[in-house]
Amino acid sequence: MFKTRLISGIVLVAVIIGLLVLGGSVLAAALCLISLVGMYELYRTVGAEKSLLGAVGYLGGVAYYLILFFSGHPETDSLPVVFFVAVLILLMAVYVFTFPKYSAGQVMAAFFGLVYVAVMLSYIFRTRSLPGGQILVWLVFLSSWGCDTCAYCVGMLIGKHKMAPRLSPKKSVEGGIGGILGAGILGGIFGVVFAGSLESVLGNPAFHCALICMVGAVISQIGDLAASAIKRNHDVKDYGKLIPGHGGILDRFDSVIFVAPGIYYTIVLLTEGMEALSRFLQ
């Protein structure tokens, strides 16, 4: 089991490295595909994976990435609200014209799946499109998976106080704090290594990368617990078996889904804040 998990983990990391390096249409298409698989896994938990509701959700996911990619400004929140309103109207149309085939909960889950998986994962592509994004995008995974690893190690060594005993008995407060601090240290090291390429974007790469990763680490643990809560509500052990030893897309990317938008907006706030300060001082 460990060998299988290790090998599949190495392959997964290699694929992610390749996608992040290539960026552009390749990354957008890959994220779209990953999102569709993740949406399928989520819809399956509520019995909507092969339904009309699911079909609307999948089409919405594809349309979202097409609009995002061809908008010309993927680094900005330029998508019109009308897109999400249109998807919701379509879902409600399926709901009312096939009543009582689907429950209101399935309709909400279909819309939730679009936002939770497709939209939130798209922030990897958005981050990659920011100034310096070809380097900064790595902070999404460094923060998420670095936090997971550090939290596990610290929790195993000194963990005593349960973070969420009814939801995830093995997670401890000490482990959570260790994950945040560990992610911050990794981010600081990352900032030092790439200081020359990031100074024009972040000003103080070591400090700001550490801060970004610590923010991401906090959000990462919420994402991890949120995915666990959904599984427990539906008596599901794993979302899927696509990645040997790891489970499905949502099992492996549960924290990344939350961290991606968190990292993106933290970077935007930092860079815009520094620009505003610079204009004020002038």
C-alpha positions as CSV (number, residue, x, y, z in Angstrom):
1,M,0.0,0.0,0.0
2,F,2.8,2.4,0.9
3,K,4.7,1.6,-2.3
4,T,1.6,2.1,-4.4
5,R,0.9,5.4,-2.7
6,L,4.5,6.6,-3.1
7,I,4.7,5.7,-6.8
8,S,1.3,7.3,-7.6
9,G,2.3,10.4,-5.5
10,I,5.6,10.8,-7.5
11,V,3.7,10.5,-10.8
12,L,1.1,13.0,-9.6
13,V,3.8,15.5,-8.6
14,A,5.6,15.0,-12.0
15,V,2.4,15.7,-13.9
16,I,1.6,18.8,-11.8
17,I,5.1,20.1,-12.4
18,G,4.7,19.6,-16.1
19,L,1.4,21.4,-16.2
20,L,2.5,24.3,-14.1
21,V,5.6,24.8,-16.3
22,L,3.6,24.7,-19.5
23,G,0.8,26.9,-18.2
24,G,-1.5,28.5,-20.8
25,S,-4.1,26.3,-22.7
26,V,-2.5,23.1,-21.5
27,L,-3.0,24.0,-17.8
28,A,-6.5,25.4,-18.4
29,A,-7.5,22.2,-20.3
30,A,-6.0,20.0,-17.6
31,L,-7.8,21.9,-14.8
32,C,-11.0,21.7,-16.7
33,L,-10.7,17.9,-17.0
34,I,-9.7,17.5,-13.3
35,S,-12.6,19.7,-12.4
36,L,-15.0,17.5,-14.4
37,V,-13.7,14.4,-12.6
38,G,-14.0,16.1,-9.3
39,M,-17.5,17.2,-10.0
40,Y,-18.5,13.7,-11.0
41,E,-17.1,12.3,-7.7
42,L,-19.0,14.9,-5.8
43,Y,-22.2,14.4,-7.7
44,R,-21.9,10.7,-7.2
45,T,-22.2,11.2,-3.4
46,V,-25.7,12.7,-3.9
47,G,-26.8,10.4,-6.8
48,A,-26.7,13.0,-9.5
49,E,-23.6,12.0,-11.5
50,K,-25.5,10.6,-14.5
51,S,-28.5,12.9,-14.4
52,L,-29.7,16.0,-16.3
53,L,-28.6,18.0,-13.2
54,G,-25.1,16.6,-13.5
55,A,-25.1,17.3,-17.3
56,V,-25.9,20.9,-16.7
57,G,-23.2,21.1,-14.0
58,Y,-20.6,19.5,-16.4
59,L,-21.5,21.8,-19.2
60,G,-21.3,24.8,-16.8
61,G,-17.8,23.7,-15.8
62,V,-16.6,23.4,-19.4
63,A,-18.2,26.8,-20.3
64,Y,-16.6,28.4,-17.3
65,Y,-13.1,27.4,-18.4
66,L,-13.7,28.4,-22.0
67,I,-14.9,31.9,-20.9
68,L,-12.0,32.1,-18.4
69,F,-9.4,31.2,-21.0
70,F,-10.8,33.2,-23.9
71,S,-11.6,36.3,-21.8
72,G,-8.0,37.4,-22.3
73,H,-7.8,38.4,-18.7
74,P,-7.8,35.2,-16.6
75,E,-5.9,37.0,-13.8
76,T,-9.0,39.2,-13.1
77,D,-12.5,38.5,-11.8
78,S,-14.0,39.4,-15.2
79,L,-16.6,36.7,-15.5
80,P,-20.1,38.1,-15.5
81,V,-22.5,37.2,-12.8
82,V,-25.0,36.4,-15.5
83,F,-23.1,33.2,-16.2
84,F,-23.8,31.8,-12.8
85,V,-27.3,33.0,-12.9
86,A,-27.8,31.2,-16.2
87,V,-26.5,28.0,-14.8
88,L,-28.7,28.2,-11.8
89,I,-31.8,28.9,-14.0
90,L,-30.9,25.9,-16.1
91,L,-30.7,23.7,-13.0
92,M,-34.0,25.0,-11.7
93,A,-35.6,24.4,-15.1
94,V,-34.5,20.7,-14.9
95,Y,-35.8,20.6,-11.4
96,V,-39.3,21.9,-12.1
97,F,-39.9,20.3,-15.5
98,T,-38.9,16.8,-14.2
99,F,-40.5,17.2,-10.8
100,P,-40.4,15.2,-8.6
101,K,-37.5,13.2,-10.1
102,Y,-34.8,15.3,-8.3
103,S,-34.7,16.7,-4.8
104,A,-33.9,20.3,-3.9
105,G,-30.7,19.0,-2.2
106,Q,-29.5,17.5,-5.5
107,V,-30.1,20.8,-7.3
108,M,-28.1,22.7,-4.7
109,A,-25.4,20.1,-4.8
110,A,-25.1,20.4,-8.6
111,F,-24.6,24.2,-8.4
112,F,-22.3,23.8,-5.4
113,G,-20.2,21.3,-7.3
114,L,-19.6,23.9,-10.1
115,V,-18.4,26.5,-7.6
116,Y,-16.6,24.2,-5.1
117,V,-14.6,22.2,-7.7
118,A,-14.4,24.0,-11.1
119,V,-14.4,27.6,-10.0
120,M,-12.1,27.2,-7.0
121,L,-9.6,25.0,-8.9
122,S,-9.5,27.6,-11.6
123,Y,-7.6,29.9,-9.3
124,I,-4.5,27.8,-10.0
125,F,-4.8,29.0,-13.6
126,R,-5.6,32.6,-12.4
127,T,-2.5,32.6,-10.1
128,R,-0.3,31.3,-12.9
129,S,-1.5,34.2,-15.0
130,L,-0.5,36.9,-12.5
131,P,2.7,38.9,-12.8
132,G,5.4,36.5,-11.5
133,G,2.7,33.8,-11.5
134,Q,4.9,31.2,-13.2
135,I,6.8,31.1,-9.8
136,L,4.1,32.2,-7.4
137,V,1.7,29.4,-8.5
138,W,4.0,26.9,-6.8
139,L,3.0,28.4,-3.4
140,V,-0.5,26.8,-3.8
141,F,1.0,23.3,-3.6
142,L,3.8,24.2,-1.3
143,S,1.4,25.6,1.2
144,S,-1.2,22.9,0.9
145,W,0.9,19.8,0.8
146,G,3.6,21.3,3.0
147,C,1.0,22.0,5.7
148,D,-0.3,18.5,5.4
149,T,3.1,16.9,5.9
150,C,4.2,19.2,8.7
151,A,0.9,18.9,10.5
152,Y,1.1,15.1,10.3
153,C,4.6,15.0,11.7
154,V,4.0,17.4,14.5
155,G,0.7,15.8,15.4
156,M,2.4,12.4,15.5
157,L,5.1,13.7,17.8
158,I,3.4,16.0,20.3
159,G,-0.3,16.1,19.3
160,K,-2.6,15.9,22.3
161,H,-5.5,18.3,21.9
162,K,-8.1,17.2,19.3
163,M,-8.9,19.8,16.6
164,A,-12.2,18.4,15.5
165,P,-12.8,15.2,17.5
166,R,-16.1,14.2,16.0
167,L,-15.0,14.9,12.4
168,S,-11.4,13.9,12.3
169,P,-10.2,12.3,15.5
170,K,-6.5,12.1,14.4
171,K,-6.0,15.8,13.7
172,S,-4.7,17.8,16.7
173,V,-4.4,21.5,17.5
174,E,-0.6,21.0,17.9
175,G,-0.5,19.5,14.4
176,G,-2.5,22.3,12.9
177,I,-0.2,24.9,14.4
178,G,2.8,22.9,13.3
179,G,1.4,22.8,9.8
180,I,0.9,26.5,9.6
181,L,4.4,27.2,11.0
182,G,6.0,24.6,8.7
183,A,4.3,26.0,5.6
184,G,5.5,29.4,6.6
185,I,9.1,28.2,6.9
186,L,8.9,26.4,3.5
187,G,7.4,29.6,2.0
188,G,10.3,31.7,3.5
189,I,12.8,29.3,2.0
190,F,11.0,29.4,-1.3
191,G,11.1,33.2,-1.2
192,V,14.8,33.3,-0.5
193,V,15.6,30.9,-3.4
194,F,13.5,32.9,-5.9
195,A,14.2,36.3,-4.4
196,G,15.8,37.6,-7.6
197,S,12.7,36.8,-9.7
198,L,10.1,37.9,-7.1
199,E,11.5,41.2,-5.8
200,S,9.8,43.3,-8.4
201,V,6.4,41.6,-7.5
202,L,6.5,41.2,-3.7
203,G,9.3,43.5,-2.5
204,N,10.3,41.2,0.3
205,P,10.0,37.7,-1.1
206,A,11.1,35.8,1.9
207,F,8.7,37.5,4.3
208,H,5.8,37.7,1.9
209,C,6.1,34.1,0.6
210,A,6.1,32.9,4.3
211,L,3.0,35.0,5.0
212,I,1.2,33.7,1.9
213,C,2.0,30.1,2.8
214,M,0.8,30.6,6.4
215,V,-2.5,32.0,5.2
216,G,-2.8,29.2,2.7
217,A,-2.0,26.6,5.5
218,V,-4.9,27.9,7.6
219,I,-7.3,27.7,4.7
220,S,-5.8,24.3,3.7
221,Q,-6.9,22.7,7.0
222,I,-10.5,24.1,6.6
223,G,-10.6,22.6,3.1
224,D,-9.4,19.2,4.3
225,L,-12.0,19.1,7.1
226,A,-14.7,20.3,4.8
227,A,-14.1,17.4,2.4
228,S,-14.1,15.0,5.3
229,A,-17.4,16.5,6.6
230,I,-19.1,15.9,3.2
231,K,-17.9,12.3,3.1
232,R,-19.1,11.6,6.6
233,N,-22.5,13.2,5.9
234,H,-22.9,10.7,3.0
235,D,-21.1,7.7,4.6
236,V,-18.4,7.7,1.9
237,K,-14.8,6.6,2.7
238,D,-13.2,7.9,-0.5
239,Y,-14.5,10.0,-3.3
240,G,-13.0,7.7,-5.9
241,K,-10.1,5.4,-6.8
242,L,-8.6,7.3,-9.7
243,I,-5.2,7.9,-7.9
244,P,-4.0,4.5,-6.4
245,G,-3.3,4.8,-2.7
246,H,-4.8,8.3,-2.5
247,G,-8.4,7.9,-3.6
248,G,-10.1,10.3,-6.0
249,I,-9.4,13.8,-7.2
250,L,-11.3,15.3,-4.3
251,D,-9.4,13.1,-1.8
252,R,-6.1,14.4,-3.1
253,F,-7.0,18.0,-4.0
254,D,-9.4,18.7,-1.1
255,S,-7.1,21.2,0.5
256,V,-5.7,22.6,-2.8
257,I,-9.3,23.5,-3.8
258,F,-9.5,25.9,-0.9
259,V,-5.9,27.1,-0.9
260,A,-5.9,28.1,-4.6
261,P,-8.3,31.1,-4.2
262,G,-6.8,31.9,-0.8
263,I,-3.3,32.2,-2.2
264,Y,-4.5,34.2,-5.2
265,Y,-6.3,36.8,-3.2
266,T,-3.5,37.1,-0.7
267,I,-1.1,37.8,-3.5
268,V,-3.4,40.3,-5.1
269,L,-4.0,42.1,-1.7
270,L,-0.2,42.2,-1.0
271,T,0.7,43.5,-4.5
272,E,-2.1,46.1,-4.6
273,G,-1.3,47.1,-1.1
274,M,2.3,47.7,-1.9
275,E,1.4,49.7,-5.1
276,A,-1.0,51.8,-3.1
277,L,1.6,52.5,-0.4
278,S,4.2,53.4,-3.1
279,R,1.8,55.9,-4.7
280,F,1.0,57.4,-1.3
281,L,4.7,57.8,-0.4
282,Q,5.3,59.5,-3.7
